[in-house]
Structures are given as structure tokens and as C-alpha cells.
Amino acid sequence: MGKRRRVTRVTEEKSRNRPAVVGGLVAVAVVGGGAFGAYSLFGGDGAEDASATTAVEAAKTGPLTAEEVTTAATGFLTAWQGGSVAEAAAATDEPTAARSALTGFTKDARVTGVTLTPGTRSGDEVPFTVRGTVTYEDTSKPLTYRSSLTVVRAAGDGEPVVDWQPSVVHPDLEEGDRLVTGEAGTPPVKALDRDGGELTAEAYPSLATVLDGLREKYGEKAGGKAGVELRVIRAESEKSESGAEAEAESAEESSRAGGTKKSTEEKAPDKTLLELSEGTPGELRTTLSPTLQKAAEEQVKAKERASLVVTRPSTGEILAVANSNPNFNTAFQGSLAPGSTMKVVTAAMLFDKGLASANKDHPCPKFSSYGGWKFQNLDKFEIKGGTFKASFARSCNTAFISQAKKLDDDSLTKEAQEVFGLGLNNWAIGVSSFDGSVPVQSDAPMAASLIGQGGVRMNPLNMASVAATAKTGAFKQPYLVAPSVDDRTLATATRTMSSATHSQLREVMQYTATAGTAAEAMAGLGGDIGAKTGSAEVDGQKKPNGWFLAWKGDLAAAGVVQQGGHGGSTAGPLVAALLRAGS
């Protein structure tokens, strides 16, 4: 969204006053807008020097040179550092937005004495370190963080300018967010595990976003007193009708690709960046188990993009949640195609409708077509004269696709909503969550949804709940904070699983855990166990996302390893390790 800019050319005499280039970047030494050190960026009277002339030249094109990148970056950083907000904003492709954000950095965030130190350029990107002081009334604290900017050619004249993004000011800022220093609107919370021990992001890195969410929701209710903080205040989640339509189109495209689509209802919590004075935290007990949370943290550390959830089927309590990436809670808020783990829900539907029976013959051909798409099994295997239990345990896709012609477009949607409590956007777990989505589809996408592709979207929390429902036969909404804390109402399902369906579903999942695709991961876990593996193909990925869900006794767990490969060998060992830890 570049803007046309008037280009001021600098004469040869002016150019001789440009700063020296050291290590690929122009040397800058300005502290809080004070005296320049060894170099002066502009020389003379700066932009208004009499030697400056205005020239009309052909628009510049082509890749940026190293000199153009370093000069544009240094000009912007020096103007910002020196307090010349208008000049810094004019050095970007969105001067109005940049001027507002840079003004807010001083007025709202109350940051003074700014020093900006550029790092080593990488192509068109220049990292830099921000140092300053945050002051509120009589309290001050130093602030240091790293950010980066990218230089692009301006629309129109092609001059190098800074590509304006809110993250230039601070990497945690997104569109519409603000940096504000003052009395925190929400008091801090001291979150406790189920045994009364304190939960911190230092001890449990995966809980960083969860703790922020708990504070936002329960800060006032927990009885604490707010302190003074520098915080990221998130933009309000408002959407025009046209925006909603555009998002729906985007979601449909994501559905076809099998990729990730965040729920439009999700909103990242406000984030504390610097605490100037401590507030008095209120205490809030959660359902998390310190033993299982520690075990979950250990498991996700071994993978680049893993997420795990453990619940208690008899109550719905969430016992652990962990993500390899602590900056986004994929376990609660992710929106991913669940692959063959969705066959648990589909199998329950087929049992309900009399279209499958655990121990009766069921087709599992190499291929099955529906709605113009040809589906196949992994490595094109087939099971001749096998039962549905054998097909489920082997994760035979065509055993499910072959039944599509006997189903209504909304059959799977109804089963997911009415029996498993999914896709109604009404879970109230205590922090923000995505509750799964099983949209009504037709033709080939409907068939694909039967095996967890198409438009179906889930996360480990949803699939841990599926495992729990399969274990007990009745949906109990997962929760992180007891509903008695704030008198909220938990979601319920409109019907429970029939006893016939429940017994068959347990049978096929138990068989899968002991003799099917989940057997290797579940080896050594005796007693009452059940499991299902899954692999979800995603356009543009070399490897599928690996899924695994299972139960043992009164524990249910699910996990995903994105781009990890088949679920039995990727997510399976992680989930099984948690079931062992909780035994």
C-alpha cells in the first residue's frame, strides 16, 4: 500500500556530507535526540539545506542495492531516534499510519531517551535494537527489545522506503494494536495448579498465552490490584459485513487446501511487556496437573511444531496443555484438518445409522470414488473380506468413503454437534478456544470430511474431547477453570451415544490400540486403552500433519505434530508418554 512521494535529490556537494558506512550500515550515534557522535546523518540544515533540489526522474525499478537499503533504514531510524516523527513517517510507504504509531510510542507508551542500534543487514531487512526508558509519574524502568524493518521501493517513484508494519515499532504489535503505559486495567493473577502450586511461564513455557488469557478473564474476579505496566492493547475484534464475507471466502479456500484457518472469534489477549510497579495478584486455581504439565512440556520440546492436551473423561477437566511454539496456543486455538482421527466421529455415525458393524464384513477396496474425486488408501492397500474393525484399525479410507452415497450432506455435522459437542462455538473452558468445525458440505468435500479432510477443522483440545467422549459415551465439555468460579454454563450435547454404538466404538478403538496402527505407540500400556492414528495432507507440505488420540483409564489425550509425518510414529509416542506419566 505504497504512497506517492515527492523525491528530494541531493547535490554532489550535499552527498559529500553523508555519513560513513561501517560494516554495511550507516553509523548512527544519537541518544535521546541529543548530540550526534562521530557522524551527522544529514549535515548542514538537513532536509531544508539550500543545496537540495527537486528533480523529476524516471521511477526507479529493480532490486534494491545494499546502499539503498542501509541509507533508507538509517534515515528512518535516525529520524525516529531524534524525535522527528514526521520525518520518520515520511520515510515509510504509509506515512499516516507510521506517524500515528510513532507518536503513540512517546505519548501513550511513554518511552523516552530512545537509542536505536541497527544490526547486520540481510537482503532488504535490517534488524535493530531498541533501548529507552519507560516513565509513569515517579516510576521509571529501562526497556530493551529487538525489532526489524524491511525496505521496499515506493509506488510511483520507486524510491527506497520502509515497508510500514506495526511490528516495526514492536514485534508483538499487529494491525490496530497499541502500546500503552499506565495502571493496568486488569489486575495480575497468580494461577495455581490443581494442587495449589504456582504456574509460571518460566517453569511452563507453553502456558505463557494461557496465563495471559486467565488474567484477562479473571483478573477482576480473582481479587487482585492492578500495577503499572507497559502493555500491548489489542485491537477490538470487529468486522463489517463485507469483511465477514471475505473471511468466509478465505475459510473456504483454506478448507480446500486442508490448511490452517484461525477462528474469527479468536482474539489474542493483551500482553504485558514491562512491569513498572507490581500489582497485587489474586489467586486462581486451575485444573492443570503439575506432573502431567511438566511431562507435556518435555514432550513438545523434542518436536518443532507439536501440541498436546490431556483431559479427564469423567469430568472434562483439562490436566495439561503444551505447544512447541509458546507464542500461539495451537492446542486450544489451532484450526487444522484432523485427518483419520476424525474417523472416530464418522464411525460413531455409521454405527448409529446401521451402515457399519464392528465385526461384520465391510468393504475396503484400493480405491473409492465420490463426487468426482478418486480416493485411495495409504500405499493403495486393500482388505479383502475384512470386518469394519479391521478397516478402522488399519485406517482404511475407502471403508468410509464407500458409505458417502448413503449419507445426507449434514449427517457428519449432526453427529459431531449432537453427540460430540463440536462445532457449535459454545465452549467456555476459561480461556479463548476454537471449538472445532464440521461444516455441511456436498459431493467430494463431504466424502473427504468423513476421513478428516475437506472442511473439517480441529485442534488437540477438540480431539482429546473426542477421545474422552468415545471412552465414556457422553460429551463433557473440557474446562481449565471450574465453572463455579464465575458461574458460567458449560456446553452440553443434545444426545448421548447409544449403548450399541458406544460398545462398538470402544471395541474398534481398543483393537486399534493393541493390534492396529496405534499398537506400536501404545505398547506396554495395559488395562482399559483405546486409540486412533491420523495423518492430514496439507497443500504445500512435503509431509502430512501427524495426529494421535487415545485414552487409558480416566485419562484422554490428543496431539498433533505439524509436518511430522504419520501420526502413529510422530504424535503417537508423545501422547502415549503422557498416558504413562499419568498412570
N, C-alpha and C positions, 0 to 999 in steps of 0.2 A: 504494500500500500504506500509506495513512494510518493512524494510530493515534488512538484516542480520547484526548483530553487534558483535564485539569482546567483551567478557564479562570479566571484571577485578574483581576478587574476593578479598575481603579484609580480612586479617587475624584477629584472635581474638583480638590481641593487637591493630590493626587498628580500630576494631569495638568499642573498649572502648572509642575512641575519637569522636564517632558520637555524633551529637547534641541531646540535650534532647527533648523529645516530650511533648508539652504542649497543652492540650485541643484537642488532636487528630491530631495535626500538629507539625512538627518540627519547633522550634522557629527560626526565621530569623530576624536579625537586621543588615542590611547593607545599608548604604546611599551612593548612587552615586559611588559605587565601593570602598568606603572608609573602615575605620576600622570596624571589627566585634564587636558586643556588647558583650553580655554575653556568646555567643557560637560561635564556629568556625565549619563550616559545614564539612570540610574535615580533619582538623588537620594536623600537620607537614607540608610537602611539597605537600599536596593534592594528585592528581591522580598519581603523579610520585614517591610517597613515596616508599622507598626500601622494606617496608613490604608487598607491593602489589604483588600478584602472579596471574598468569593466569591459570585458570583451565578449563578443558573440562568436562562438566556435561551434564546430560540428560536435554532436553528442559523442562522448567517449563510449567505447564498447570494448568487449573482450575481457579476459580475466584481469583481475586486479594485480598490480605489481606489489612487491613487498613494501616498496616505499609508499605507495598509495595507502596501503593498509595501516602501516605504522604512523603515517602522518595524520590520517583521519582519526585513528584511535587516540593518539596523543593529544590532538586538538580537542577532542571531546572530553577526555579525562582531565586535561588541564583546566578547561573552562569550568567543568563541574567542581573540581577541587578548589578552584579560585572563587567559587560562589557566583560565577557568571552563568546563571541558569538559562537565560535567553540565548546566549551564545552556544552553550552546550546543546540545548534543544534544537537549535538551527543546524547543528552538525549531524542530525539524525534524519531519517526518512519520514518521521511522524512528529514534527516539532510541537504540536499542541499536546499530544499525549505525553511526550517526554517532558515538556515544561511542567505539566501538572504533577507528574511523578517526582521530578527532581525538587520542585517546590515543597511537596509534601515530605520529602526526605528531611528537610530542615525544619519546616513548621510543625508537622504532625509527629514525625519520628523523633524530632528534637536532637538531631545529630549535628555536632559542630566539630571544628578542628579536623576536618577531613583530609586524609592523605591517601592518594590512590597510587599504587605501585604496580605498573604493568609487568607482566611476565613474558615468557618467550612466545612469540607469535607462532601459530600453527595454521598455515594456509591463510584464510581470511578471518580467523578467530584469534582474539587477543584476550588471554586471561589477565585478571588483575586482582590485587588485594586491597580491600577497603579497611582503613583504620580511622577511628574517630572516637568521640566521647558523646555518650547519651546523658542528657541532664534533664531532671524534672524537679522543679523547685530547688531544694538544697541538696539533692542526691544526684551523684554522677557516677558513671561506670564506663570503662573503656569498652569499645566494640571493635571486633576484628572478624572479618569473613572474606571468602573468596567469591568472585563472580567472573563473568566473561562477557565479551561483546563480539559481534560479527560485523564486518564491514562489507557493504554491497554498493553497487552503482545506483545512483538515484535515477528514478524515472524521469525522462526528459533530457537532462544534460549529461547523464552518465557519470557525474562526479562521485567520488567515493564518500559515502556517508555511513553512519552507524545504523544498522538494522534495528529499529527500536522494538524492544520487548520489555515488559515489566521486570523480567528476570535480570535485566542489566543492572537495575538498582539493587535487587537482592534475589538470589537464586530460588527462594521459596515463593516469590510473588508470581501470581497468574493474572490474567486479564481481569481488571476490576478490583483486585485486592489492594489493600493499603497497609502501610507501616504506621503504627500509632504507638506513642509512648504516653502512659498515664496510668491512673488507677485501673487495674484490670477489672473489666466488667463482671467477670466470673471468678469467684474465689478458688484457690487451689484445692485439690482433692488428694488425700492420702489414700490411695487404693490398696486394699488388703486382699490377700488370697483367702481361700475358704478356711484356712487355719489361723488367720489373723496376722500373718506376716506381711510386711510391706512389699508392694510390687513397684519396681522402678525400671526405667528404660535401660539403666546401666546394667542391672542384673539380667533383665529380659529384653533384649533389643527389639524383639518383634512386637512388644507391647507399646512402643512409642506412640503410634497413632491411636491405639485403643485408649491409652491413658489421656491423650488429648480429648478424645471423644467423651470419656467419662467425666472429665472436668467440665466440658461444655454443657453436658446434660444435667449433671448432678452437683455442680459447684455450689449453687444456691441451696439446694435441698440438704447437702451434707453439713451445713452449718459453719462453713469456714468464712474467713475475712480476706478480701482481696488485697494484694500488694500492688506495687508499682512495677510495670513491665513494659518492654518493647515487644509488641506483638504484631503478627500478620493477621489483619482483619479481613476475612474472606468476603468476596462479593456475594450479594444475595442471589439465590438460585431462582431467578425469574426468567420467564420465557414467553415471548409473544406467540401468537397462534401460528404465524409463518415459521417461527423458529422451531416450534414443536413439529410442524410438518417436515421441515428439513431434517430434524433429528430422526424422525420416523423413517425417512428415506435412507439416511445413513445407517440406521439399525438394520434395515432390510438388506443393504449391501453387505454389511458385516455378517449378517446371517448366511448369505450365500457363500461368503468366504470362509465361514467357520471360525472367525477370529473373535477378538475381544471387543465388547461394547459396554462401557460403563453405564450404569443406570442413570437416567436423567434426574432421579430423585436424590442421588448421592451428592453430598456436599462435604468437602474436607473441613475438618474443624479448624477454628482459629489456632494459631501456633505461637507459643511464647519463644522469643529469640534471645531475650536478655532480661534477667530479673534484677531490678534496681533495689528493691526492698521486698523482703519476704512478707507474704500474707500468712494468715493462719489457716492451715488446711483443715477441712473437715474430713472425717473418716468415712470410707465407703467400702463395704465388704462385697467381694465378687465371688463367683462360683469356681474360680480357677484353682486347680490343684498345683501346689508348688513342685511336687515330684514330676507330674506329667508336663507341666510347663517347661521345666528345666530339660526334660528329655526331648520335648518337641524342638526347643531351641538348638539342642545339639544335633538333631537330625537334619534340620534345614541348613545348618552351616555347611554341610557336606555337599550341597547342591547349589547351583547358581540361581535357579528360579523355582524353588519348591515352596509349597504352602500346605499346612496341616491343621486339622481340627479334631478334637476329641470331645465327645459328649457322653452323658449318662442316659441311656434309653428310657429308664424307668421314670425319670423326672424332666429331662430336657436340659439339665444343667450343662453348660459348656465348661469343660475341665482344662482345656489347653487350646491355644491358637498360636501359630508361628508361621513366619514368612522369611524367605531368604533375603528379600528386599524389605527393609524396615520402613521404607518411605511410603509404601502403599499396601494396604491390608487386603491382598488378593484373597486370603482365606475367607473374609467376610464380605468383601465388596467386589470381588472379581466377577467377571461375566464371560464364561468360557464354555465352549461345546464340551459336554462331559463324556462323549464317546460311549463305549459299551457299558459303562457303569449305569447308564440310563436304562439298560435292558432290565434292571430290577423293577422299575416302574412299568415298563412295557410288559414284562412277564406277568406282573400282577393283573394288568388289564386283560391280557389274553386268558388267564385263569378265570377271571371274573366273567368273561364272555363265552367261556367254553370253547375257545379256539386253540387251547393247548392244555395238556395234562402232563404232569411231571414224568410219569412212567409209561406213557403211550407213544407210539410211533409218531414222528414229526419230521417233515422234510428239511433236509439241509443240503441242497444242491450246490454246485460250484458257483452258479450264477442265478440271479433272480432279477427280473425287470419290472419296473412300475413307473408310470408317468413319464415314460421316455428315457429314463435313466436305467443303466445296467449296473447292478450291484454285485459284488463278489466277496468271498471270504479271504482272509489272510492267506497268501500263497495259493489261493484257489482250491483250498481243501474242500472235501465233501464228506458227509457221514451217510452211508447207505444203511437204511433200515434201523436208524438210531432213534432214541427217545428224545423228548424235549429236554429232559435233564442233561443228556449227553451234549445236546446242542448248546444249552446255556453254559455248561461247564467249559466247553471248548470255545465259547464266544462266537458262535456261528451267526453271521449277519443275515444270511438268506433265510434262516429259520424264522426270522422276524419280518423281513421284507415280504416274504411269501404270503403273509397274512394281511398285507395292506389293503388288498382288494375287498376284504370282508369288513373293513372298518369305516366308520364315518370320519370326516375330517377333524372333528373335535373329540374323538374318542380318547386319545392320549392326554389332551388338555384336561378333560374332565377327570380322568384318573389321577393326574398329578395334583390337581387342585382339591378334589373332593376327598381323596384318601391320604395323600402325602402332604397336603397343606402347602404346596408350592405355587409360585407364580401369581399370588393374589396381592402382593405388595402390602402385607399387613402384619409382618413380623415385628415384634417390639423387643429386641434382645437386650437393649440397654445402651447400645451404640448404633451407628449407622450400619445398615446391612443391605445387600441385594438378595432378594428372596427367591431367585430363580425365575425363569421364564420359559413357558411351554406354549407358544402361540398356536392358534388354529391355522393349519396350513393344508394345502391340497396338492394332489399329484405327487411328483417326485420329492419335493421338500417334506411332504407329510410322511412318506416312506422313510426318508433319511432321518426324520426325527425319532423314529422307532428305535434307532441304534445310536441316539445321542448326537446326531449331526443336524443338518437343516437349521432351523431357527432356535433350537433348544439351547439355553444358556444356564449354567450353574457355577457354583464355587464349592470349595471343600466344606463349608458350613452346610450348604444345601444337601450335599451328598452324604455327609455324616448323619444328617437328619433322615435321609432315605434309608441308610443302613439301620438306624435306630427304629424306624417305623417297620421295616421288614422284620427286625428282631422281635418286636413286641406286638405288632399287628395294629397299633394305634399311634397316630401322629401326636407328638408332644412338642410344641414349639420350643426350639433351643433358646436359652437365655443366659446372659452373663451376669446380670444383676437381678436379684429376686424381685418379682413384680410388687411385693409388699412395700418396697422402699418408696415407690411413687404411685402406688395404686393403679398401675397400668394394666390393661387387659391383654392377655396373650392370645395369639391366633389359635384357632381350632379348625379341625377338619369336619366336614359335614357328614361324613360316614366313616366307620371303621372297616377294616378289611374283614371279609367273611372268613370264617374259620377254615373253610376248604381252601380258599386262596392263600391264607396265611400259612397253613401247614405245608402246602406245595412250594410256596416261595422260600420258606425256611429250608425245605429239603434240597432244592436245587442250589441254594447258596451254600449250604453245608457241604454238598458234594463238590462244588467248585473249590471250596477251601481245602478239601482233602485229596481230591483227585483231578481237579481241573486246572485252569490257567493260574489260579491263585495258590496252588499247593506248595510251590517252592518257597514263596514268601512266608506262608503260614506254617511251614514245617516246624514241629516242636510245640506248637500251641494246641494243647489238647482241650477237652471239655466242649462247651457249647460255643462253636465258632461258625461263622459264615462269611463269605467274601465274594467280590466281583471285581474283575480287572477291566480296564478300558484304555483305549488309545484313540485320540481325536485328531483327525487330519485337519491341518490349517493351511490355507493357501499361502505360499511363500515360505513355508517352513520345510527344511530338509527332513526333520524328524517330527513325529506327532507329539502331542502332549500326552504324557502318561498319567493315567488315573488309577486309583485303587480305593475301594471302600470295604470295610469289614467290621464284624463285631466279635467280641469274646465276653461272655458273661454279661455284666451290666456296663460294658464299655462299647461304644461305637466310634469309629474313626474313619476319616477320609482324607485323601491328599492328592495333589497334582504336582507333577514335575514338568514344567513347560519346556517344549522342545527336547524332552528327555528320551523319548522312545516309548516302547511298550510298557504299559502300566505295571505288569507283573514284576518286571525287573528294575523299574525305576522308583515309582511311588510305593510299590508293594513292600519292600524292605523297611521303608520309613514308617508306614502305618503299622506294620507288624511289630516293629520295635516299641512303639508306643503302647500297643496292647500288652506286650510283655512287661513293660515298665509299670503298668497299672495293675498287673495281676498280683 
